[in-house]
Amino acid sequence: MKHLIIQQGLDLMLYGMGTVFVFLCCLIAVTVVMSRVAQHWPDDVPESAPSIALDSNTAAVIKRAVIQHRERLKLSP
């Protein structure tokens, strides 16, 4: 009886580990294939993002808003 329970436990363990192993191998294979497919697609991102010219007043307002936001984050628990 004890031998049967141990055998069933080992069978279940091997089945579970085998399932995880097969799943991880499939995951790696799919990731590699997706990576190779993605390398063949052209990049739609421009080389450099266009810069936006801001006057000094707008830049000062944005800077002050960022400072206030950071201060509020420091106060919150």
N, C-alpha and C positions, 0 to 999 in steps of 0.2 A: 504494500500500500504506500509506504513512504517513498519507495523507488518510483512509483507512478507519479506522485505529486512532484517530485524533484524533476522528473523527465518532462512533465507538462510545463513546469516553470521554466526550464531551459528552452523548451520549444517556443514558448511565448516570448521569452527574452530574445532569442535569435530572430524570430519573426518580426518583432518590433524594431530591433536594431537593423535588420535587413531592410525593412520598409523605410526607415529614416535614411539609411545609406543610399538607397536607390533614389529617394526624393532629392537628397542633396546632390547626387551626381546629375540628375536631370536639371536641377536648378543651375548648376555650374554650366552645363552644356547650353542651356537656353540663354544664359547671360553672355556667354562667349559668342554665340551666334548673333544675338541682338547687338553686341558691341561691334562686331564686324559689319553688320548691315548698316548701323548708324554711321560708321566711318565713311561709307560710300555716299551719304547724303551731303549735298552742298550746305555750307554754313550760310544762314540767312541773316546773321548778325553783321552789321556794318563794322568796319575796322575800328572806327572811333566814333563815339557818340557825339552828336552835335552839342556844342557848349551853348549855354544860354547866358546872354549878357544881362546882368542885374545892375540896377543903379544902387548907389550906396545906401539909400533909405530902405529898399526892399531887402538887401543883404543884412542890414542891421536888425530889421524886424524878424527875419528868419533866425538869425543867430540868437536873439533874445528868447524866441519861442523854444529853441532847442535847449537853452540853458534852463528855462523854467521847467521844461519837461524832465530834464535830468534831475533837477532839484526835487521835483515831486516824486520821482522814483526813489530817491534816497530816503524820503520821509515815510513812504509806505512800508509796512512790515513785510 
